Amino acid sequence: MNPYIIAIFLSSLGLGTTLTFASSHWLLAWMGLEINTLAILPLMAQHHHPRAVEATTKYFLAQAAAAATILFASTTNAWATGEWDISYLSHPAATLMATTALALKVGLAPMHFWMPAVLQGLDLTTGLIMATWQKLAPFALLIQMAPSTHPYLLTTLGLLSTLVGGWAGLNQTQLRKMLAYSSIAHLGWMVVVLQFMPQLTILTLSIYIIMTATAFLTFKLMHTTKINTLALAWPKAPIIATTTALALLSLGGLPPLTGFMPKWLILQELAKQGLPLTATILALSALLSLYFYLRLCYAMTLTISPSTNNTTTPWRLQTTQASLPLALLMTATLTLLPLTPAAQALIF
């Protein structure tokens, strides 16, 4: 694709998200979501592969249904109350429809079925945009809606997402599908704490974006999309294999890595709110996610490829990927946990 065309699509992607961020009117927020969706569709289908076209079609249908539901919900609320402001969504039916539509937008269970199939059909660069940037605009709306949203609905969506994201990721062999289910599980943690402390949701989303971007850029650097090919990582680049294994454990939430910070703070907040059962279910569901991250770590660091002679060839090939973003993100993924008190003081 022409670089100028790609620049137009990427700037439109940023424009749509920024418009949703800056708007307090439902129509402007809906327009931002639509610009966002229409800008990423050509990027998803640019390789002209049947799987990419299929993924683009599925994504378009899911996002169009969600956008239509958001428009209908906001119109219903305006009809009943005369108010278009996002933070004044007070009609019960409109609140339910808008929350469900935004859950479909980001891929929360049980509206998650499109996400693994779509992410599997994309290349790793577009998949990175799908798993990180595309979550920002819907979450901005969810945070603005949080005071008027039904608390039991958010808690149910969050718990279901963490359980589905962990359980469904257990038997996957494709890395992109595993990252999709990982995304669903992380989104569940964010949604559960959203009604109690939105700042904590923003912190969790930021750390999730850092960790997921690290995973995607690493897999892109190693040209791998399946668990089996991870066994070739150690002979190719031992340092990358080691840091990637630690980054995956950080995604699982193990201390002393960065991924432990949001889980720790969320469980602490839920205990403070008098919800020990919810916190226990979340902590147990984290074990499911940790299991499939450990599978990836085992494949990378504790197995040896049967054809080691062929794995020395990539040493002679120059990589075209910029390594500085990956280095910065990997450092952040592994070492930000000691900054937890500073993060608490900054956002709380």
Phi, psi and omega in degrees: 000144180300135181302326179294321178295317178299319179298321178296315181295318181293322177292325175294323177299314178294323179297316181299315179295317180296321179297319178293320178301317190274352188263145171246000180257137185298322183294319179293320178297319178296320177297319177299317178297320181292317177300319179301312182295313183293333180285328184274341182301313178295328177294326179288324186262011189291340182274353176058031175267144181304322180292323178294319179294319178297316179297320179297318180296315179298317180296317180298315181296316180296315182290325178294319177297318180294317181295320178296321179293321177298316180296318179295319180295316181293324177293320178299316180295320179293323179296318185279325187243345183075019185237127179258357183290138184296321184283353179250041177277100190246341181289129185302314181294320179295320179297315180298314181294317182294319179295317179296320180294320178291327174296322175293324179300313184272341178097036176282145175292146002271018177259035188260357194297333181287333194290311178298321180294321180291314183295328179292332183273358184256160170283170189292329180291311178293325176298325176297316177298318182296320185276346184240290187299322185290350178275343191292310185297312178299324179291328175299319178290319179298321180293320178293328181277347192309317182297332184258359182277147179294124186295322181294328179295313180297318180297318180296315178299318182293312180296317179298321181293318179296320180290314180294317180298322177284316185291315184287338179281352187293320187257020181272146174244348179268128185296323182293323177291323178296319178292329176295314178292327173299319178298316179299317180295317180295322178297326177298317177301317182295319185288326181297319184270357186300319185285340182264318182211091181299331178299324179291326174297318178296317178297316180296319179296319179297314181291323177299318180296318179299313184291318181291321176298321176300314181297314182296315182293326178292315179295327176292320179296324182270358180054050182231140177230000181229158180296321184301320183285349175294337179295340178277354188291321185295312177296329180288307186209093184298322182292317177299318180298319180294311182293327178292320177299319178292323178296322178293323175293328175295320174300325178287343176094028180273135171285154007264037182266167188298325184297345178287334186301305182295322180296317178300311183292324180292316178297322177297317180294319179295321176295323179294328181277001179077036179237065182293327180294315178299316179297323180293317180297319178298316181295321179290324179292333177296332178294325178297313178296320182298328180298314183282339170292322178294327175300316179295317179298320179298316180295327184280318193249342186243008175237153180243134180293141179290342182239072186288338181296322183288340185281351179278345182299317183299343177299332183272356183259134178278131177280145179261359183273136176292128186267345182296314177302318180296319180297316180294315180294321179296318178299317178295321181296328186264337195233010184275353184301319179298345179273009181304312178300323178294319179296319179297316181294329185283317188258343181261000000 
